[in-house]
């Protein structure tokens, strides 16, 4: 799993968050996507990495702009992970 944290320009409210989330869900097979207009970022969990260029292409029609993105391996930390 990959966790992508994307800085997004243009989100002003919860509807903006919804538009960004919908655009990402339609463009990529993601496990989870959440956005925060207050932080100006979107977090994406996916099985495979998504390039910055692909994210930009998916967001362009919505009017929101990808400023930057960090990509990192993601491991779910559950109750049983505490004793591993």
N, C-alpha and C positions, 0 to 999 in steps of 0.2 A: 504494500500500500504506500501511496505517496500523499503527503500533505503539502498543498500549495497555498501559500498565503499571498494574496494579490492586493496591492494598493490600487484602489480605483478612484478616479476623479469624477465628480459629478453627482454622487449620491447625496440627496438632501433629506430624504424621508423614508419611511418604511415601504412605500410603494416603489421607490427607487431600488431598494434592497430586493424586492420581489421581482422586478424587471431583470435585474442582473442575475439573480438565481435562476429564473426561467430560461434566460438566454444560454446560460452555462449548461443547464440540464438538457436543453434541446440539442446542443452542439456536441456534448460529450457524454459517455456512459460513466457518470460519477456515482459514488456511493452516498455522498453527503455534500451539500453546499449550504453555507450560511454567510450572510452578509451583515455588516454593521455600517450604517451611514455615519454614525458618531465617530467610529474609528477610521472610516474611509477604507475599509478592507473587506475582502471576501476570503473565506477559508473553504478549500475544496479537498475532499478525500476521494481518491481514485485508485483503481488497480494499476493503471499505467500513467506515466508522466504526460503532462500536456505542456507543449512548448509555449513560451511567451507569445510567439507569433500567432499560434492558433488561438490563444485567448484573445489577443487583440482583434483578430478577424471575427470572432464570435461576438465581441462587445461593440464593435464599430457601428453596426446598424441600430443599436440601442441609444447611441449618443453618449455613452459612458466611455471613459478612456482608461486603459491599463497604464499605470505609471511604472510599476515594478512588480516582480514576483519572486518569492523564495520557494525553493523546492527541497523537501527533506523526506527521508524515509519515515513512515509512520507505523508505530506498533501500538495496538490497542492495549491499554493498561487496565486490566480488570482485577478483580479480587484475587485471582489465582496467580497473577503476575507479581504479587507482593513477596512470595516465598521462593521465587525462581532464581 
